[in-house]
Amino acid sequence: MDRICVVGGRPLNGTIRISGAKNAALPLMIASVLTDEALTLENLPRLADVSSLVRILGNHGVDYSIQGKRAGEEAVTGQTVHLQAGHIVDTTAPYELVSTMRASFWVVAPLLARMGEARVSLPGGCAIGTRPVDLLITALERLGAKVDIEAGYVVAKAPSGGLKGAEIDFSKVTVGGTHTALMAAVLADGTSVIHNAAREPEVVDLAACLTKMGARIKGAGTATIEIEGVAKLNGTRHAVLPDRIETGTYAMAVAMTGGDVLLQGARPELLQGALDTLQAAGATVTTTEEGLRVARNGAGITAVDVTTEPFPGFPTDLQAQFMALMTKARGTSRITETIFENRFMHVQELARLGAHIRLDGDAAIVDGVETLKGAPVMATDLRASVSLVIAALAAEGETIVNRVYHLDRGFEQLERKLSQCGASIERLSTGH
């Protein structure tokens, strides 16, 4: 199992190209099931989750190629991909595939909308909380589907005339639920309105792509989305938006280590809440024609309180990284997590590096320390693992981060991007 070795104490200077957003790429890939024509996605990141979803979609009959060449099941080797669901050969998504990635559960919506039926495994447990699918199922039922749970599978059937437009009122903001409702409603008969919809940029990106495919959608990016169903969607070409979580992660790494880095292709409006917080902590963030420039002088960083919120607030997916930054801040910060329960598993691992953190319910209180010391640590999930890398970049001596397969799910070429900016970081492959 691969590990990453980091020797801390070096500021970051240079340029990092921001990859396409994982959280946008996955629903966009799933949307290919809605049409028998080709969907071409540009700026798709090379990630383990993307490769896993390729296998899942292939199980349903989706053909997949990179710039016209057939791709195997190995890691993605290009950034422009072609997906074509000419013939859906199977409407079942089995447990052994869905269990590798929760987002793959969303195939239930396009399968149901296009084929009138879907049998999709429940995703199972998750390291950062239960993330129930109840809201997603309720949305499908509002559109007229009959949904049963049978032996760990969600079995959904559309009425004989197909799904029907309806009012969908989410009891709480849900990105997955909004994705699901959108993909089901675009082929429903009549008009659907999603109330309390997620406003995340990834939802807006999916709606933009669906609109290019012929869907009629108004209000994406607001709390109310209206969809007028159409009989058929066409193929299109769409570029995945830049990854705001990757942007925020590298911005915090620069704030942690010092230096000056251009985040090429970053779009500040996608994470303004996090950037405001970062500037309050003492980093300098400047918008340029090429992206975002993040710098920190030798003055150090200041403790700032933060609460995670749905967009446009501070993202839960940057909470662990910000906590790593706060471990060396002057003063005490309070970080409150309101989105996911059990999302503080990185606390004990940060403590192994010398961080002073105590938990108080849904909050972590971080007393900044002057020095972190390298140590062996264990990644517990995707965002937690990269928080350990950020802390290691500023720690004295060598840190070994174990279980880095978590990182490969969401960060494209992390070691290369950081080492090009002066970090001492390398992957240690231990074989099988």
Secondary structure, DSSP 8 states (H G I E B T S, - for coil): --EEEEE----EEEEEE--B-HHHHHHHHHGGGG-SS-EEEES----HHHHHHHHHHHHHT-EEEETTEE--SS----S-EEEE-SS----EE-HHHHTT-GGGGGGHHHHHHHHSEEEEE-----TT----SHHHHHHHHHTT-EEEEETTEEEEE--TT--B--EEE-SS--HHHHHHHHHHHTTSBSEEEEES----HHHHHHHHHHHHTT-EEE-TTSSEEEEE--S----EEEE--B-HHHHHHHHHHHHHH-EEEEEET--GGGSHHHHHHHHHTT-EEEE-SSEEEEEE-TT--B---EEB-STTSB-GGGHHHHHHHHTTSBSEEEEE--S-TT--THHHHHHHTT-EEEEETTEEEEE--S--B--EEE--SHHHHHHHHHHHHHSBSEEEEE-THHHHTT-TTHHHHHHTTT-EEEEE----
